[in-house]
Amino acid sequence: MGHHHHHHHDHGTGNIKTAFFLNLSFTLIEIVGGIYTGSLAILSDALHDLGDSLSIGLSWYFQNLSKKKRDHKFSYGYRRFSVLGALINAVILLVGSIYIISEAIPTLLIPEEVNEKGMLIIAIFGVLVNGAAVLKLKKGNSLNEKVISLHLLEDVLGWVAVLIGSLLIMFFDWYFIDPLLSLLISVFIIYNVVKNLRSVLDIMLQSTPKDVEIQEVESAIRELPLIADIHDCHVWSMDGEYNVLSAHLVVSADHGLDELAAIKKQVKTLLKDRNIQHSTLEFEKEGEDCESC
């Protein structure tokens, strides 16, 4: 969310499925490893990875669900479910991060010993597993795959930090590095969660999509022949990718159905070029009394 994107329908969810199982298996190893080594940095990274696993799992599930055609219950289809998934994921990550921070602050003041050799082994493993998942998703071209590969790239960097931290503890006995890293990772998670939450709320509150300039769209439509004006124009997004518009078009004189169909086709083409995939257009004659104005 929050990127400039055009809508892709990618039916191959194989890459996402592989990344999901890789990530989830590794998250479980991390939780055990974090408890075994006594490392808060590994536990906070495990939380980060758990969030990513959830988000990959939900993307996989919703990518399949979004293929489901619209029905009587969901007349716009199932796209909004991916937004619900992002909301659930954000809440889980926020609660987890706040818990990690509450554990890290006392440990930072009185550092505890950790098993730095265990930390080093898990960190090397972390770089390799997440690196493999990034390479797997790099081959994909769907928006979901691109967003998830960015997530996993962050994970690789997180593991590089844990690896360096374990070496510093090994050579200098700097045990404060571990809670410090866990604090930094948690703050980084919260920063990203808040950013994503804003995008999710924008979609849920039906704000105008960031990649659509409503004034520019209206001006372009007004310039088309036979269109005198446009009003009652609304644009919103179903899931951050699929944008919807409804508008009233005022036409200059009496036009037959064929002419109106040609105008509508022109407008829809213009909207498609501006990343609006679905539009509902109502025609009015000049001077006609419009109920919604």
C-alpha positions in Angstrom: 0.0 0.0 0.0 1.1 3.6 -0.5 3.0 2.8 -3.7 2.0 3.8 -7.2 0.6 0.7 -8.7 -1.4 -0.6 -11.6 -3.6 -3.6 -11.0 -2.3 -7.0 -11.8 -4.1 -10.3 -11.6 -1.6 -12.9 -10.7 -3.1 -16.3 -10.3 0.2 -18.1 -9.5 0.4 -18.1 -5.7 3.2 -20.7 -5.7 6.0 -18.2 -4.8 3.9 -16.8 -1.9 3.1 -20.3 -0.7 6.8 -21.2 -0.6 7.8 -18.0 1.2 5.0 -18.5 3.7 6.1 -22.0 4.7 9.8 -21.0 4.7 9.0 -18.0 6.9 6.7 -19.8 9.3 9.0 -22.8 9.9 11.9 -20.4 10.5 9.8 -18.3 12.9 9.2 -21.4 15.1 12.9 -22.2 15.1 13.6 -18.5 16.1 11.1 -18.6 19.0 12.8 -21.8 20.3 16.3 -20.3 19.6 15.4 -17.0 21.3 14.3 -18.8 24.4 17.3 -21.2 24.4 19.9 -18.4 23.9 18.1 -16.0 26.2 18.3 -13.4 23.4 15.6 -10.7 23.3 16.9 -9.5 19.9 16.2 -13.0 18.4 12.7 -13.0 20.1 11.9 -9.5 18.7 13.0 -10.6 15.3 10.9 -13.8 15.7 8.0 -11.4 16.3 8.9 -9.5 13.2 9.0 -12.7 11.3 5.7 -13.9 12.8 4.2 -10.7 11.5 5.6 -11.3 8.1 4.4 -14.9 8.1 0.9 -13.7 9.0 1.0 -11.1 6.3 2.3 -13.6 3.7 -0.3 -16.2 4.8 -3.1 -13.6 4.6 -1.8 -12.4 1.2 -1.8 -16.0 -0.1 -5.3 -16.6 1.3 -6.7 -13.3 0.0 -5.0 -13.6 -3.3 -6.9 -16.9 -3.7 -10.1 -15.4 -2.3 -10.0 -12.3 -4.5 -10.4 -14.7 -7.5 -13.8 -15.4 -6.1 -16.4 -13.6 -8.2 -18.7 -11.0 -6.6 -22.0 -12.4 -5.3 -25.2 -11.1 -3.6 -23.4 -10.7 -0.3 -20.3 -8.9 -1.5 -21.4 -7.0 -4.7 -18.0 -5.5 -5.1 -16.3 -8.9 -4.7 -13.8 -9.9 -2.0 -11.0 -7.4 -2.4 -11.6 -5.6 0.8 -10.7 -8.7 2.8 -7.0 -8.1 2.1 -7.4 -4.8 3.9 -9.0 -6.6 6.9 -6.0 -9.0 6.8 -3.6 -6.0 7.0 -5.5 -4.6 9.9 -5.4 -7.9 11.9 -1.7 -8.2 11.1 -1.0 -4.6 12.3 -2.8 -5.1 15.6 -0.8 -8.4 16.4 2.5 -6.7 15.6 1.7 -3.6 17.7 0.8 -5.7 20.8 3.9 -7.9 20.3 6.2 -5.0 19.9 5.0 -3.2 23.0 5.5 -6.4 24.9 9.1 -6.8 23.6 9.9 -3.1 24.5 8.5 -3.6 28.1 10.9 -6.6 28.4 13.9 -4.9 26.7 14.0 -1.7 28.8 14.7 -3.3 32.2 17.3 -5.7 30.5 19.0 -2.7 28.9 19.5 -1.2 32.4 20.8 -4.5 33.9 22.0 -6.6 30.9 21.7 -10.4 31.2 24.1 -12.9 29.7 23.1 -14.5 26.4 24.4 -17.5 24.5 26.2 -15.5 21.8 27.4 -18.7 19.9 23.8 -19.8 19.6 22.8 -16.3 18.5 25.5 -16.3 15.8 24.4 -19.7 14.4 20.7 -18.7 14.3 21.6 -15.3 12.7 23.6 -17.0 9.9 20.7 -19.4 9.3 18.3 -16.3 9.4 20.3 -14.5 6.6 20.3 -17.7 4.5 16.6 -18.6 4.9 15.2 -15.1 4.4 17.7 -14.5 1.5 16.3 -17.6 -0.2 12.7 -16.4 0.2 13.6 -13.0 -1.2 15.2 -14.6 -4.3 12.2 -16.9 -4.7 9.8 -13.9 -4.7 12.0 -11.7 -6.9 10.9 -14.0 -9.8 7.2 -13.0 -9.2 5.6 -10.0 -10.7 2.4 -9.6 -8.6 2.1 -6.6 -6.3 1.7 -9.0 -3.3 5.0 -10.7 -4.2 6.8 -7.4 -4.5 5.5 -6.1 -1.1 6.4 -9.4 0.6 9.9 -9.5 -0.9 10.5 -6.0 0.6 9.4 -7.4 4.0 11.8 -10.3 3.7 14.6 -8.0 2.6 14.1 -6.1 5.9 14.3 -9.4 7.7 17.7 -10.2 6.1 18.9 -6.8 7.3 17.5 -7.5 10.8 19.5 -10.8 10.9 22.7 -9.1 9.7 22.3 -6.8 12.7 21.8 -9.8 15.1 24.9 -11.4 13.5 27.0 -8.3 14.1 25.5 -8.0 17.6 26.5 -11.6 18.5 30.1 -11.0 17.3 30.3 -7.8 19.5 29.1 -9.8 22.5 31.6 -12.6 21.7 34.6 -10.3 21.4 33.8 -7.5 23.8 31.2 -8.9 26.3 28.8 -6.1 25.3 25.6 -7.8 26.6 23.7 -4.5 26.4 23.8 -4.9 22.5 21.1 -7.6 22.7 18.3 -5.6 24.4 19.4 -2.5 22.4 18.9 -4.4 19.1 15.5 -5.7 20.3 14.4 -2.2 21.1 15.6 -0.9 17.6 13.8 -3.8 15.8 10.6 -3.2 17.8 10.7 0.6 17.1 11.3 -0.2 13.4 8.2 -2.6 13.4 6.0 0.0 15.1 7.1 2.7 12.6 6.1 0.4 9.7 2.9 -0.8 11.3 1.7 2.8 11.9 2.5 3.7 8.3 0.5 0.6 7.1 -2.3 1.4 9.5 -2.7 4.8 8.0 -3.0 3.3 4.5 -5.5 0.7 5.8 -7.6 3.4 7.5 -7.5 5.6 4.4 -9.0 2.7 2.4 -11.6 1.8 5.0 -12.7 5.4 5.3 -12.9 5.6 1.5 -10.5 8.5 1.1 -9.4 9.4 -2.5 -6.5 7.1 -3.5 -3.1 8.7 -3.4 -2.3 7.8 -7.0 -5.5 9.5 -8.3 -5.7 13.3 -8.8 -9.5 13.9 -8.7 -9.2 17.5 -10.0 -7.1 16.4 -12.9 -9.5 13.6 -13.7 -12.5 16.1 -13.7 -10.6 18.6 -15.9 -9.6 15.8 -18.4 -13.3 14.7 -18.6 -14.5 18.3 -19.1 -12.2 18.7 -22.1 -13.9 15.8 -24.0 -16.3 16.8 -26.8 -20.0 16.9 -25.9 -19.4 17.0 -22.1 -20.5 20.3 -20.6 -19.6 19.5 -17.0 -19.0 16.8 -14.4 -20.1 16.8 -10.7 -20.9 14.5 -7.8 -17.6 12.7 -8.6 -16.3 10.2 -6.0 -13.2 8.0 -6.2 -12.3 5.4 -3.6 -10.2 2.2 -3.5 -11.3 -1.4 -2.7 -7.8 -2.6 -1.6 -5.2 0.0 -2.4 -4.9 -1.3 -6.0 -8.4 -1.5 -7.5 -9.9 2.0 -7.7 -13.6 2.8 -8.3 -15.3 6.1 -9.5 -18.8 7.3 -9.7 -19.8 10.6 -11.4 -22.6 12.6 -13.0 -21.8 13.7 -16.5 -23.6 16.8 -17.9 -24.1 16.6 -21.7 -24.7 19.6 -23.8 -27.8 18.7 -25.8 -30.1 15.8 -26.6 -28.0 12.8 -27.7 -29.1 9.4 -28.8 -28.1 6.2 -27.0 -25.4 5.5 -29.5 -23.7 8.9 -28.9 -24.0 8.4 -25.1 -22.4 5.0 -25.4 -19.5 6.5 -27.4 -19.0 9.2 -24.8 -19.1 6.6 -22.0 -16.5 4.5 -23.8 -14.2 7.6 -24.2 -14.6 8.5 -20.5 -13.9 4.9 -19.3 -10.7 4.7 -21.5 -9.5 8.0 -20.0 -10.2 6.7 -16.5 -8.4 3.4 -17.1 -5.3 5.4 -18.1 -5.5 7.2 -14.7 -5.6 3.9 -12.7 -9.4 3.8 -12.2 -10.5 0.3 -13.0 -14.3 0.5 -12.4 -16.6 3.4 -13.0 -20.4 4.1 -12.8 -21.4 7.1 -14.9 -24.8 8.9 -14.9 -25.8 11.3 -17.7 -27.7 14.5 -17.2 -28.9 17.2 -19.5 -27.8 20.8 -19.0 -30.2 22.5 -16.6 -31.6 19.3 -15.3 -32.3 19.3 -11.6 -29.9 16.9 -9.9 -31.1 15.3 -6.7 -27.6 14.7 -5.2 -26.3 18.3 -5.7 
